[in-house]
Amino acid sequence: MTFARVALLAAAFVVAAVVSPFSSAGSERVALSVAIDGAIGPASSRQLKEALDVAAKRDAAVLILQIDTPGGLVTSMREMIADILASPVPVIGYVAPAGGHAASAGTYILYATHVAAMAPGTNLGAATPVEMGGLPSLPGGEKDNAPAKDEKDATGRPVGDAMMAKVTNDAVALIRSLAELRGRNGDWGEKAVREAASLSANAALQERVIDFVAHDTAELLQLADGRTVDVAGRKVVLATKGLLVETLEPGWFIRLLAIITDPNTAIILMLVGVYGIIFEFTSPGAVAPGVIGTICLVLGLYALNLLPINYTGLALMLLGIAFLVVEAFNPTVVLGLGGVAAFLFGAAMLLRVEGPGFAMSWAVIGPAAALTLGLALLTGTYVWAARRNPPRVGGAAMRGLPAEILDWQGGEGHVLAQGERWRAKADEPVAPGDSVEVTDVSDLVLTVRRRDAARNGARQ
């Protein structure tokens, strides 16, 4: 009995010795860090979502969201804000490195974080909405579709003010609600939206826009330690001092997404895809153009599906490409000009909303339209020349060729044409040895007539 107790205690000791190191290692919490660098878009939204999922699965103490952005798409910004508000892991917003900024959409995201901080030499603000889409800006000029400054509507209000007022008021309501949720300065947030105000790091601290200024992540975690924050409806006291910081790098898919979701890149991918498939159809068996074209077309359509696009603009672009393809095989000039016009208007209307880093550029649209028209005209020129030249192969190529009667009986016989023996028929009397001319080919039977008759008919 004593032996059994000793064995049981020994087994318990061994289990405790083996399990305890893993338990202590598993209970050690870390601070995960993810950097949003560049324009806010679908790639940024997905990167933050994946980082929050990893932080929740690993039960991280906090997620440090390092921000350096000129702004971006409102749709992606709202997705990121919703993810932060629903996160079970506290999110520390940190505008860094020195020289970075959290402009436009970045300001809203910083307001949404549980703790907001900035590095010295950074700034935030200029959160006025500029997302209304339209014709892309010409270099050095205003938008072509922008109303004149003195143009008034029926109520005496400048044209365009009503729509922008709605957008601005919505943005003000959003930033004020975030300020109330996190206990930050809502008045300055409204000023940033209505007047495009900006603040340096120290000024933001004085205005109660951020919680503190930190030189690096170690100081950031030290200053955040002990703060009480509201995380998904529950109060959490942060214990961040001395935490190990682990950086989450974006995967290959997020990097690819950041490239293809540029609307100009998406348009180029679609053009390459369409023309690759067209080339494959016109030259069956080439394989490579069809494969590359299909991949590019799918990537382009996937990218546009992630962007807030106007489907009327997309339809106009596809219609313009279709017109140019028809123009290439049936030159009419009208279809070519109509195709270019439809393509340009469609590209200009493509984005329903715009933001920094997400706008159509004439530097892409113009050359793309010119190249498409040039290819259509070049193809049309070759097609027109091929139609005017006499056929070189097939039955049509034999019309007008000379032949010699080999044997003849009644209205049928055999002739020698191009060194080959052919069955032939004629509507006039001929005899062996006569020179004739081929006028038609049907079911491997030549229709011939006397050459002198052909020449007489030509003279008449």
C-alpha positions in Angstrom: 0.0 0.0 0.0 2.8 2.3 0.9 4.6 1.4 -2.3 1.5 2.3 -4.3 1.3 5.7 -2.6 4.9 6.4 -3.3 4.5 5.4 -6.9 1.5 7.7 -7.2 3.3 10.7 -5.7 6.3 10.1 -8.0 4.0 10.0 -11.0 2.3 13.2 -9.9 5.7 14.8 -9.5 6.9 13.8 -12.9 3.7 15.0 -14.6 4.0 18.3 -12.7 7.6 18.7 -13.8 6.8 18.0 -17.4 3.6 20.0 -17.7 4.6 23.1 -15.6 7.2 24.4 -18.0 4.7 24.2 -21.0 2.1 25.8 -18.8 4.3 28.7 -17.9 5.5 29.2 -21.4 1.9 29.1 -22.7 0.8 31.6 -20.1 3.5 34.1 -21.1 1.7 36.9 -22.9 3.1 39.1 -25.7 2.3 42.3 -27.4 1.7 41.8 -31.1 2.5 44.6 -33.6 1.2 45.3 -37.1 2.1 48.2 -39.3 -0.3 49.9 -41.7 2.0 51.8 -44.0 0.5 53.5 -47.1 -3.1 54.2 -48.3 -6.0 52.6 -46.4 -7.7 50.1 -48.7 -8.9 46.4 -48.9 -5.3 45.2 -48.2 -5.1 47.2 -45.0 -8.5 46.1 -43.9 -7.6 42.4 -44.4 -4.2 42.8 -42.8 -5.8 44.3 -39.6 -8.5 41.6 -39.5 -5.9 38.8 -39.7 -3.8 40.5 -37.1 -6.7 40.8 -34.7 -7.6 37.1 -35.3 -4.1 36.0 -34.5 -4.0 38.2 -31.4 -7.3 36.7 -30.2 -6.2 33.1 -30.8 -2.9 33.7 -29.0 -4.5 35.7 -26.2 -2.1 38.5 -26.7 -2.0 41.3 -24.1 -2.4 44.0 -26.7 -2.1 44.6 -30.4 0.0 47.6 -31.4 -1.4 49.2 -34.6 1.4 51.3 -36.0 -0.1 53.9 -38.4 1.6 55.9 -41.2 -1.0 56.7 -43.8 -2.2 59.6 -46.0 -5.7 58.2 -45.8 -7.7 56.1 -48.2 -11.1 54.6 -48.9 -14.0 55.3 -46.5 -15.3 51.7 -46.9 -12.1 50.1 -45.8 -11.7 52.6 -43.0 -15.1 51.8 -41.6 -14.4 48.0 -41.8 -11.2 48.6 -39.8 -13.0 50.7 -37.2 -15.7 48.0 -36.8 -13.0 45.3 -36.3 -11.2 47.4 -33.7 -14.5 48.1 -31.8 -15.4 44.4 -31.8 -11.9 43.2 -30.9 -11.5 41.2 -27.7 -7.9 42.3 -27.6 -7.0 45.9 -26.7 -5.6 47.9 -29.6 -3.0 50.6 -29.1 -2.9 53.0 -32.0 0.6 54.4 -32.5 1.5 57.0 -35.2 5.1 56.2 -36.1 7.9 56.4 -37.1 9.1 60.0 -36.8 8.0 61.8 -39.9 4.9 59.6 -40.3 1.3 60.8 -40.1 -2.2 59.6 -39.6 -4.1 61.8 -42.1 -7.7 61.6 -43.2 -8.9 58.0 -42.6 -5.9 57.4 -40.3 -7.3 60.0 -37.9 -10.6 58.1 -37.6 -8.8 54.8 -37.0 -6.6 56.4 -34.3 -9.7 57.8 -32.6 -11.2 54.2 -32.6 -8.2 52.5 -30.8 -8.4 51.8 -27.1 -5.2 53.8 -26.5 -3.9 56.4 -28.8 -0.3 57.5 -29.0 2.1 59.3 -31.3 5.9 59.4 -31.8 7.6 62.8 -31.8 7.8 64.4 -35.2 4.5 62.9 -36.4 1.1 64.6 -37.1 -2.5 63.7 -37.6 -5.7 65.4 -38.9 -6.9 66.7 -42.3 -9.9 64.4 -42.0 -12.2 66.3 -44.4 -14.1 63.7 -46.7 -12.9 63.8 -50.3 -14.4 60.6 -51.4 -16.9 61.8 -54.0 -15.9 60.2 -57.3 -15.9 61.7 -60.8 -13.6 62.5 -63.7 -9.9 62.2 -62.7 -8.0 65.4 -62.1 -6.0 66.9 -64.9 -2.5 67.9 -64.1 -2.4 71.3 -62.6 -6.2 71.7 -62.7 -9.4 71.1 -60.9 -11.8 68.2 -61.6 -13.6 68.6 -64.9 -16.9 67.8 -63.3 -16.5 70.2 -60.4 -19.2 72.9 -60.4 -18.3 76.5 -60.9 -17.7 78.4 -57.7 -20.6 80.8 -58.3 -23.1 78.2 -59.6 -26.2 78.0 -57.5 -29.1 75.6 -57.3 -32.8 76.4 -56.9 -32.5 77.1 -53.2 -29.5 79.5 -53.6 -27.0 77.0 -52.2 -23.9 76.3 -54.3 -24.2 73.2 -56.5 -22.6 70.2 -54.8 -22.9 71.6 -51.3 -25.9 69.4 -50.4 -24.2 66.1 -51.2 -20.9 67.2 -49.5 -22.9 68.5 -46.5 -24.4 65.0 -46.0 -21.0 63.3 -46.3 -19.3 65.8 -44.0 -22.1 65.6 -41.3 -21.9 61.8 -41.5 -18.1 62.0 -41.0 -18.5 64.4 -38.1 -21.0 62.1 -36.4 -18.6 59.2 -36.8 -15.6 60.9 -35.3 -17.7 62.4 -32.4 -19.1 59.0 -31.5 -15.6 57.5 -31.4 -14.4 60.5 -29.3 -17.2 59.9 -26.8 -16.5 56.2 -26.7 -12.8 56.7 -26.0 -13.0 59.9 -23.9 -11.2 62.1 -26.5 -11.6 65.6 -27.8 -14.7 65.5 -30.0 -14.7 69.2 -30.7 -11.2 69.0 -32.3 -12.3 65.9 -34.2 -15.1 67.9 -35.8 -12.7 70.7 -36.6 -10.4 68.2 -38.3 -13.4 67.1 -40.5 -14.9 70.5 -41.3 -11.7 72.6 -41.5 -9.1 69.9 -42.3 -7.2 70.9 -39.1 -4.0 69.1 -38.3 -2.0 68.7 -35.1 1.6 67.7 -34.2 2.2 65.1 -31.6 2.7 67.5 -28.6 -0.3 69.6 -29.7 -2.5 66.5 -30.0 -1.5 65.6 -26.4 -2.5 69.0 -25.2 -5.8 68.9 -27.1 -6.6 65.5 -25.5 -6.7 63.8 -28.9 -4.1 61.2 -27.9 -3.2 59.7 -24.5 0.6 60.2 -24.6 3.7 60.6 -26.7 6.1 57.7 -26.9 9.6 57.6 -28.5 9.5 53.8 -29.2 7.4 50.7 -28.5 9.2 50.0 -25.2 8.1 53.4 -23.9 4.7 53.0 -25.5 4.1 49.8 -23.5 5.4 51.3 -20.3 3.1 54.4 -20.5 0.1 52.2 -21.4 0.6 50.0 -18.4 -2.1 50.3 -15.8 -4.6 52.1 -18.0 -8.3 51.0 -17.8 -9.9 50.6 -21.2 -13.3 49.4 -22.5 -12.8 46.3 -24.6 -15.9 45.0 -26.3 -18.1 46.2 -23.3 -15.8 45.0 -20.5 -13.3 47.0 -18.4 -9.7 45.8 -18.8 -6.7 47.0 -16.9 -3.7 46.9 -19.2 -0.6 45.1 -18.0 1.9 45.9 -20.7 5.1 46.9 -19.0 8.1 44.9 -20.2 6.1 42.7 -22.6 7.9 41.1 -25.5 6.9 42.7 -28.8 6.4 40.4 -31.8 5.8 41.9 -35.2 3.3 40.4 -37.6 4.5 40.8 -41.2 1.9 40.8 -44.0 1.7 37.6 -46.1 2.2 37.3 -49.8 -1.5 37.5 -50.5 -1.9 40.9 -48.7 1.1 42.2 -50.6 -0.4 41.1 -53.8 -3.8 42.6 -52.8 -2.1 46.0 -52.1 -0.8 46.0 -55.7 -3.8 44.8 -57.6 -6.4 46.9 -55.7 -4.9 50.1 -57.1 -7.7 50.9 -59.6 -5.2 51.8 -62.3 -3.4 48.5 -61.9 -6.8 46.7 -62.1 -7.6 48.4 -65.4 -4.3 47.4 -66.9 -4.8 43.8 -65.8 -8.2 43.8 -67.4 -6.9 45.2 -70.7 -4.0 42.6 -70.7 -6.6 39.9 -70.0 -9.0 40.9 -72.7 -6.4 41.2 -75.4 -4.7 38.0 -74.3 -7.9 36.1 -74.7 -8.6 37.8 -78.1 -5.2 36.8 -79.3 -5.7 33.2 -78.2 -9.0 33.1 -80.2 -7.4 34.5 -83.3 -4.4 32.2 -83.0 -5.6 29.0 -81.5 -2.8 26.8 -80.0 -0.6 29.6 -78.8 -1.8 28.7 -75.2 0.4 31.3 -73.4 -1.6 34.4 -74.3 -4.8 32.6 -73.3 -3.4 31.5 -69.9 -1.8 34.8 -69.1 -4.9 36.7 -70.3 -7.3 34.6 -68.2 -5.2 35.0 -65.1 -4.9 38.8 -65.6 -8.6 39.2 -66.3 -9.6 37.2 -63.2 -7.2 39.2 -61.0 -8.5 42.5 -62.5 -12.1 41.6 -61.9 -11.3 40.4 -58.3 -9.6 43.7 -57.5 -12.5 45.7 -58.9 -14.9 43.6 -56.8 -13.1 44.7 -53.7 -13.2 48.3 -54.6 -16.3 50.6 -54.4 -16.9 50.8 -58.1 -19.7 52.2 -60.3 -21.0 49.3 -62.4 -22.2 51.6 -65.0 -18.6 52.8 -65.5 -17.4 49.2 -65.7 -20.1 48.3 -68.3 -19.1 51.3 -70.4 -15.5 50.2 -70.3 -16.3 46.7 -71.4 -18.6 48.0 -74.1 -15.8 50.3 -75.4 -13.4 47.3 -75.5 -16.0 45.3 -77.4 -16.5 48.1 -79.9 -12.8 48.3 -80.5 -12.6 44.6 -81.0 -15.3 44.7 -83.6 -13.6 47.7 -85.2 -10.5 45.6 -85.6 -12.3 43.0 -87.7 -14.8 45.2 -89.4 -13.2 48.7 -89.8 -15.9 51.4 -89.7 -14.1 54.3 -87.8 -17.4 55.0 -86.1 -17.1 52.0 -83.8 -13.5 52.8 -83.1 -14.3 56.4 -82.0 -17.3 55.2 -80.1 -15.3 52.5 -78.3 -12.6 55.0 -77.2 -15.3 57.4 -76.0 -17.1 54.7 -74.0 -13.8 53.4 -72.6 -12.7 56.9 -71.4 -16.1 57.8 -69.9 -16.3 54.4 -68.2 -12.8 54.7 -66.7 -13.7 58.2 -65.4 -16.9 56.9 -63.8 -15.4 53.7 -62.5 -14.8 54.6 -58.9 -17.9 55.4 -56.9 -15.7 56.9 -54.2 -12.1 58.1 -54.1 -9.4 58.6 -51.5 -5.7 59.1 -51.3 -4.0 56.4 -53.3 -7.3 55.3 -54.9 -8.0 57.5 -57.8 -8.1 57.0 -61.6 -5.2 58.8 -63.4 -5.2 60.3 -66.9 -1.6 59.1 -67.1 -3.0 55.6 -67.2 -6.4 56.1 -68.9 -5.1 58.2 -71.8 -2.3 55.9 -72.9 -4.5 52.8 -72.4 -7.2 54.2 -74.6 -4.7 55.4 -77.2 -2.9 52.0 -77.2 -6.3 50.2 -77.5 -7.4 52.4 -80.4 -4.0 52.0 -82.1 -4.1 48.2 -81.9 -7.7 48.2 -83.3 -6.6 50.5 -86.2 -3.5 48.4 -86.9 -5.5 45.2 -86.9 -8.2 46.8 -89.1 -5.6 47.9 -91.6 -4.3 44.4 -92.0 -7.8 43.0 -92.2 -8.7 45.5 -94.9 -5.6 44.8 -96.9 -6.2 41.1 -96.7 -9.7 41.6 -98.0 -8.5 43.6 -101.0 -5.8 41.1 -102.0 -6.7 38.1 -104.0 -7.1 34.8 -102.0 -4.0 32.7 -101.9 -5.4 29.3 -100.8 -8.6 27.3 -101.2 -11.1 27.1 -104.0 -11.4 30.9 -104.3 -7.7 31.1 -105.2 -8.2 28.9 -108.3 -10.7 31.3 -110.0 -9.0 32.7 -113.1 -6.3 30.1 -113.3 -5.5 28.6 -116.8 -6.2 24.9 -117.5 -5.9 22.5 -120.4 -8.6 20.1 -121.5 -7.3 16.5 -121.2 -10.4 14.6 -122.3 -14.0 15.7 -122.9 -17.4 14.1 -123.5 -20.6 16.0 -123.6 -20.4 18.8 -121.1 -17.9 17.1 -118.8 -14.3 15.8 -118.8 -11.0 16.3 -117.1 -8.5 19.2 -117.2 -5.0 19.8 -116.1 -4.7 22.7 -113.6 -1.7 23.6 -111.5 -0.1 20.2 -112.5 -3.1 18.3 -111.1 -5.9 16.3 -112.9 -9.4 17.7 -112.1 -12.9 16.8 -113.1 -14.5 19.7 -114.9 -17.6 20.9 -116.6 -18.4 23.7 -119.1 -21.5 25.4 -120.5 -19.9 25.7 -123.9 -18.3 23.2 -126.3 -14.6 22.5 -125.7 -12.2 19.9 -127.1 -9.1 18.1 -125.8 -6.1 20.4 -126.0 -8.1 23.6 -125.7 -6.9 26.3 -123.2 -9.6 27.2 -120.7 -10.0 29.3 -117.6 -11.4 28.2 -114.2 -14.5 30.3 -113.2 -15.7 28.3 -110.1 -15.0 25.4 -107.9 -17.8 23.2 -106.4 -17.4 19.8 -104.7 -13.9 19.3 -106.3 -15.4 19.9 -109.8 -14.1 22.9 -111.8 -16.3 25.0 -113.9 -14.3 26.3 -116.9 -14.7 28.3 -120.1 -12.6 29.0 -123.1 -9.9 31.6 -122.5 -10.6 33.5 -125.7 -14.2 33.7 -124.6 -13.1 35.1 -121.2 -10.9 37.7 -122.9 -13.7 38.7 -125.3 -16.0 39.0 -122.3 -13.4 41.2 -120.5 -13.0 43.4 -123.6 -16.8 43.8 -123.9 
